[in-house]
Amino acid sequence: MLISCSKNSLKEKELEWQPYKIGDVLVFQSDLDVLDTIWIKEISLYSNPKDNLSPLSDYNEILFVNGETSSSLKNSGANYKYEKFITLLKVTASDKSNIRLMLSKKNSTINYPEISLTIDNLIEIFENEPKINFFNISDVIEINGKDASGFVSDVKTIWWSKKLGYVKYNFKDNSYWEIKKFIRNGENLLEKQ
């Protein structure tokens, strides 16, 4: 008897939804003019077993995009600087490959979701829903902020660009965070759109 394992590898169709490169710098600004910067530090590709307990399990390829955040906040006349390692997104190859939008802001009382969409669902939204014109970025779509696990989230919607990734978070209280700069190799890609 011959038994073998198979590997679900990420295909071009899945990878084209991951717009980031190591060294990218994303600068977000809130509706209260607070700035938050994210540096893309790591893009990793792993093969994980579907079933950790089975020695003959099939494997799924998973891509992680990780970064560090830093922001300066003024509180009662004192300046505070916060830094945090975060995962921005995860793309998983499987029978129904998916993308997880996982970005959150530190030092916040806001509950951020972990949004999971199949790549096919993301393509369907992109092809069938109207695009949002945001700073002359023509490929922005709106994604419902519902958490994958049913966790109650304060995020109403996320605006996502296939070329630039996260561009805006809209919250249920009408506040927001939006991208102001996307720096790659010293150039602001928002100015090139």
C-alpha angles and dihedrals in degrees: 000000000000117000123182141172125232131211126220104213125197111256131207089262090063099036094054088071091062104082102171133103129193108270096032114139119208118194116195128187127199127220085257091058094252112148125218124183128202123194116200102228106164141023109185133183120204137173111221128183116249088223115032091196097055119083090204098047122144116244132234122205113229129192121202127193111201133180147161125250129207133178137167117224128188115217125172091340095308125110120227127189119200128192128185138171111233141176111232099187146345127209117197128193114217140122085295103026114209144190124219118206104207107162116137136167122243127233092027135128088212118110109229120201131231100224119202121194130168112241088240090055091048090051090049091053090047094050099040109031124077115262122239117229104225118171088333091304101140101191102062118134130185118238124194112249095226112139117239093231097045092256111156109255132192091212115101099184142348122216110218130189120201088214099041108020118215113029104157144006116204116198130208090246089058094253119125149185117219134180115257100172135020105188121194122168091348095307127109104232091199089068091054095056 
